[in-house]
Amino acid sequence: MSVTAGAPSLAALADPQPRFVDAAAMEYFLIEAVQILRHSSAVADARAKKVEDEMIEAGLIPPPTPTPVKARKDAQRDSFGAGSSASGDDDDEGLRARLEAIGLHVGANITERLCHGRTAFADTLDIVKFVCKDLWSACWDKQVDNLRTNHRGVYVLQDNSFKPVARISSWESRTDATKRARVYVAMPTGIIRGALMRLGLHGTVTTETNLPQCTFQVKVPKLP
């Protein structure tokens, strides 16, 4: 049986040559994704508010109870990390959730591709090191600048010039720029969570931004 000239080999089909995307293209994609999802979230919120108002007017549901100003401020103070702004932040909560959900799938799929043919990781620290080196290099063209751990399931990953937010600025104030940056780190946060989940670690990832620096605190259960 002869092999047709030019036909790909079985080895090439089993392990195809990876296709790389220009880093600038990914930055433009994230910018457009944020704008599209922000508009989509605004439309969905307006539609839900209209339905709620109609049901209240028809007497089907009671009107919402007003939240005291002090309680709102206390809730905001507890829910936002250092280096972030609470002003107008609730408006972007749904947007960040959607971006993080997208990142979850992206991180899981990239990790599956990067781990093809690799031996199993020995422990949690090895998994986190994989995220700091291989995943970071694949997504953001560098490795993490600093990794710290308390050896109790808490890991702090610091990137001194995190690519998705390194060029974010605002003519209003640095605080406004930091608030904008929180939207653009939502998808990377999801990518990290997705990578960890694909490797069997179901933990939490919280972000602190001090432009252009970005710090991710990862809390995961220790492997048995």
C-alpha positions in Angstrom: 0.0 0.0 0.0 1.6 3.3 -1.1 1.3 6.5 0.8 -0.1 9.4 -1.2 2.5 12.1 -1.8 2.0 15.1 0.3 -0.3 13.4 2.8 0.3 14.3 6.5 2.0 11.6 8.6 0.2 10.0 11.5 2.7 11.7 13.9 1.8 15.1 12.5 -1.9 14.4 12.9 -1.5 13.2 16.4 0.7 16.1 17.5 0.1 19.0 15.1 2.4 22.0 15.0 1.1 24.6 17.4 -0.4 27.7 15.9 0.6 30.9 17.6 -1.4 34.2 17.7 0.4 37.6 17.7 0.3 39.1 21.2 -1.0 42.4 19.9 -4.0 40.6 18.4 -4.9 39.1 21.8 -4.8 42.6 23.4 -7.1 44.0 20.7 -9.4 41.0 21.2 -9.6 41.6 24.9 -10.4 45.3 24.3 -13.2 44.5 21.9 -14.5 41.7 24.2 -14.8 44.1 27.1 -16.7 46.7 25.0 -19.1 44.1 23.5 -19.8 42.4 26.8 -20.3 45.8 28.6 -22.9 46.7 26.0 -24.5 43.3 26.2 -24.7 43.4 30.0 -26.2 46.9 29.9 -28.9 45.7 27.5 -29.6 42.6 29.6 -29.8 44.6 32.8 -32.2 47.2 31.3 -34.4 44.4 30.0 -34.5 42.7 33.5 -35.2 46.1 35.1 -38.1 46.8 32.7 -39.7 43.4 33.5 -39.3 44.0 37.2 -40.8 47.4 37.0 -43.8 46.0 35.1 -44.4 43.3 37.7 -44.2 45.8 40.5 -46.6 48.1 38.8 -49.0 45.2 38.2 -48.8 44.3 41.9 -47.2 40.9 41.3 -44.1 41.5 43.4 -43.4 44.0 46.2 -41.1 47.0 45.4 -37.5 46.5 46.6 -36.6 47.7 50.0 -34.2 50.7 49.9 -30.7 49.9 51.2 -29.3 52.5 53.7 -26.4 54.5 52.4 -24.1 53.4 55.2 -24.9 49.7 54.6 -24.1 50.1 50.9 -20.7 51.8 51.7 -19.9 49.1 54.3 -20.7 46.3 51.8 -18.5 48.0 49.1 -15.6 48.4 51.6 -15.7 44.7 52.4 -16.0 43.4 48.9 -13.2 45.3 47.0 -9.5 44.5 47.2 -6.8 47.0 47.9 -5.9 49.3 45.1 -9.4 49.3 43.6 -12.2 51.9 43.5 -15.7 51.2 44.8 -17.2 54.1 42.8 -19.4 52.7 40.1 -17.9 49.3 40.6 -21.2 47.5 40.9 -22.0 48.4 37.3 -19.1 46.3 36.1 -19.7 43.2 38.3 -21.8 41.4 35.7 -19.2 42.2 33.0 -16.3 40.9 35.1 -18.3 37.7 35.8 -18.8 37.1 32.1 -15.2 37.8 31.3 -14.0 35.5 34.0 -16.3 32.7 32.7 -14.8 33.0 29.3 -11.3 32.9 30.8 -12.2 29.8 32.7 -12.8 27.8 29.5 -9.7 29.4 27.8 -7.4 28.5 30.7 -8.7 24.9 30.9 -8.2 24.3 27.2 -4.7 26.0 27.0 -3.6 23.9 30.0 -4.8 20.7 28.4 -2.7 21.6 25.3 0.4 22.5 27.3 0.2 19.4 29.4 0.0 17.0 26.4 2.6 14.3 26.9 3.7 15.5 30.3 4.0 13.4 33.4 1.6 14.0 36.3 2.5 16.8 38.8 3.9 15.7 42.1 2.1 18.2 44.3 0.2 21.5 44.5 3.4 23.6 44.4 4.4 21.9 41.1 1.0 22.9 39.6 1.4 26.5 40.7 4.9 26.6 39.2 3.4 25.3 36.0 1.0 28.2 36.0 3.8 30.7 36.8 6.1 29.5 34.0 4.3 27.6 31.2 0.9 29.1 31.3 2.2 32.7 31.9 4.6 32.4 29.0 2.0 31.0 26.7 -0.6 33.7 27.5 1.5 36.8 28.4 5.0 36.1 26.9 6.9 36.0 30.2 7.0 34.2 33.5 5.7 35.5 36.9 8.2 37.9 38.5 7.6 36.6 42.1 6.0 33.6 43.7 5.4 33.5 47.5 3.6 30.9 49.5 2.8 30.1 53.2 2.9 26.4 52.4 -0.7 26.2 53.6 -2.5 26.4 50.3 -2.0 30.2 49.7 0.1 31.3 46.8 0.8 34.9 45.8 1.8 35.4 42.1 3.2 38.9 41.3 3.7 40.3 37.8 5.4 43.7 37.9 4.2 44.7 34.5 1.2 42.6 33.7 0.6 42.8 30.0 -3.3 43.1 29.9 -3.1 46.3 32.1 0.4 47.6 31.6 -0.7 50.4 29.2 -4.0 51.3 30.9 -4.3 55.0 31.9 -7.0 57.6 32.5 -7.0 61.3 32.1 -9.3 61.5 35.2 -7.1 60.0 37.9 -5.0 57.0 38.8 -7.9 55.6 40.8 -10.1 55.6 37.7 -7.4 53.8 35.8 -7.2 51.2 38.5 -10.9 50.7 38.4 -10.7 50.2 34.6 -7.9 47.7 35.1 -10.1 45.5 37.3 -12.3 44.8 34.2 -9.3 43.8 32.1 -7.9 41.4 34.8 -11.2 39.5 35.0 -10.4 37.2 32.0 -6.8 36.5 33.1 -8.2 35.6 36.6 -10.6 33.1 34.9 -7.7 31.7 32.8 -5.7 31.0 36.0 -8.8 29.4 37.7 -9.5 27.3 34.6 -5.9 26.0 34.5 -6.0 25.0 38.1 -9.4 23.3 37.7 -8.2 21.3 34.7 -5.3 20.1 36.9 -7.7 19.1 39.7 -7.4 22.2 42.0 -10.7 23.9 42.8 -9.7 27.1 44.6 -10.2 30.9 44.5 -8.2 33.6 42.8 -8.4 37.2 43.9 -6.6 40.1 42.3 -4.9 43.3 43.5 -3.9 45.9 41.0 -1.3 48.6 41.4 -0.7 49.7 37.8 1.3 48.3 36.1 1.8 45.7 38.7 -0.8 42.9 39.2 -0.9 40.4 42.1 -3.0 37.2 42.1 -3.6 35.5 45.4 -4.5 31.8 44.8 -6.0 29.7 47.6 -6.2 26.0 46.8 -6.7 22.9 48.9 -3.5 20.9 49.3 -3.3 17.7 47.4 -3.5 14.5 49.5 
